Amino acid sequence: MGAPEPRPHSGGVRWALLLVCLAGCEPPADAAVRTHADDWRDEIVYQIVVDRFDDGDPGNDVLEGIGPEPDDLARFQGGDWAGVRGRLDYLEALGVTAIWLSPPYANVQRTESEDGYHGYWPSDFTEANPRFGTLEELRGLVDEAHARDMLVILDVVPNHAGRVFTYDLDADGEIDPGEVEPPYADPPYEAPLLFSHTPRMWRAVGDGYERVTLGPEHFHRRGFGDLSDPLQKELGDFPTGLRDLDTERPEVVDLLVDTHVWWVEQTDVDGFRIDAVPHAGRAFWASFDARLRRRLAEIGKERFLLLGEVFVTRPETLARYTELDQLDSVFAFDLKETLINGVILEGRPPSVAVPALSTNRSFFPASGQPGGIGIDPWSARAVFGDNHDVFRLRGELDDPLAVEIALTAVMTVDGMPVIYYGTEQGLDGTRHHLSREPLWRAAGFDEGHPMFAHVARLTALRRGSLALRRGTLEVRYASRSGGADEAPEADAGMLAWERAFEDERLLTVLNASLDDSVAEVPTGFGEGTLLFDALEATDVPWRVGARGVLSIRLPGRAAVVLRSRPGRE
């Protein structure tokens, strides 16, 4: 991806940075903000849990007397932005084009059961997390990534703060049992709040910013919500005592917009992955997203990605958050549930994945957001095999061949593929903290690892193919017999889809069962066309038969990406 020419930015940005500096923050030396993104369908995203990737600066490992505990993955491990910057060569070799980083804010350090290593417990939205490094180090990482034609996505948390206060229900000035996560209340609790931190956000003032300390009025103060109840999910505190912001309050919306514009001005990042979207109302998202886009466009940052975590599998619900003025796109949890989990890991019939591959598109808007990334939400959805909130692929099913075909699927469907850090090194963590292993200790950065090589082949194929990045997708074959069936059919586990753009055409065929399977797959190729595996697992061609039908046999847990001539296009 070629970097666009620098865009002019307003003089107000420079004055804003000056005022911020006078308020106690040193701005980066190069404070220019410009548009680096072109077409997000061209990107291959690599998700990094910063504390778990690499420890580039041991000097920031200990803070407030709390340091890494290598034997307990619920606690800090020591990764930082310097560690990420030091591994950009590794990421380039893997072939990724964008990195997604943990939330950058200062965080609540520790609770009874775990540490805030993941970044989702903001204690001060105006300060960089000192465990990850300084604001200047983050900007340096972003600048170097841009110099390598890589984009950077920041995880952000507009829904809640960390456990920055406790409900003093008996007004005795002490934290008593039941006061950390009291039951949901309607109306809000009027009890005093015992603040353990000073949560702050930025407010735009003239050409600059001032810090605003949040008080009780900025939070819902409802106590712990039942996540199965839609209203409590939006108004209640998040598990572990995360304090829900009052996103219906206009001042809170103003502060959240100003704060996140400030982060973009300071870092020049290219998009946000937005956490916990269903925990705030859609009216808030429509206001926050639309205003953020307008403000960023004013300073020269366009095509800024707003990608939401809507952790549900119903396509109707996923699509609802991409309606007018809301998110550019969401994560494809429907595809994760049906294709990755259902077909590949659990052996269900491939036919169950057809809606998530194609027909679910009808739920989504046909065009992108005004002032957004210029791509419709379906085409920009983030497709993934695993992430920090689910089992790793090898944690779910410890079979490297299953992981290979899962990643082949992720890289060849339409959407924006996302690779979870360490999957390319065979990490096999399971629930919660266990799937967030410290990569530099658990596996290292072996570019000769077979899974690294497989991912690198896939990324090279996708980067070189307009059909995979921009093309249409048509499901060509989906067996109604799964690999886990008691009496599987001859075509058990067989699934095929075709991508086409102009005169380029590729056919992905995978066999999710354990045994050899055969299928007669209709294609868009002409009779007699020789097809070769673009992943070069074999150099033996397949010949397309009469009426464009391909007779194909694949061994168990295998996938091919077929095209009409060998070599990379």
Secondary structure, DSSP 8 states (H G I E B T S, - for coil): ----------HHHHHHHHHHHHTT----S--------S-GGG--EEEE-GGGT--S-GGGS-BTTB---TT-TTS-----HHHHHTTHHHHHHHT--EEEE---EEE--B-SS-B-TTS-SEEEEEEE-TTT--HHHHHHHHHHHHHTT-EEEEEE--SEE-S-EEE-TT-SSS--TTSSS-B--SS---S-EEESS--EEEEEETTEEEEEE--GGGB----B--TTSHHHHHHSBBTTTBEEB-TTSHHHHHHHHHHHHHHHHHH---EEEE--GGGS-HHHHHHHHHHHHHHHHHTT--S-EEEE------HHHHHHTTSTTS-SEEB-HHHIIIIIIIIIIT---GGGGHHHHTGGGGGS-SS--TTS-SS-TTTT-EEES--TTS--HHHHS--HHHHHHHHHHHHHSSSEEEEETTGGGT----SGGGGS--HHHHT---TT-HHHHHHHHHHHHHHT-HHHHH-EEEEEEE-S--TT-SS--TTTTEEEEEEEETTEEEEEEEE-SSS-EEEEEE-SS-TT-EEEETT-S----EE--GGGEEEEEE-TTEEEEEESSSS--
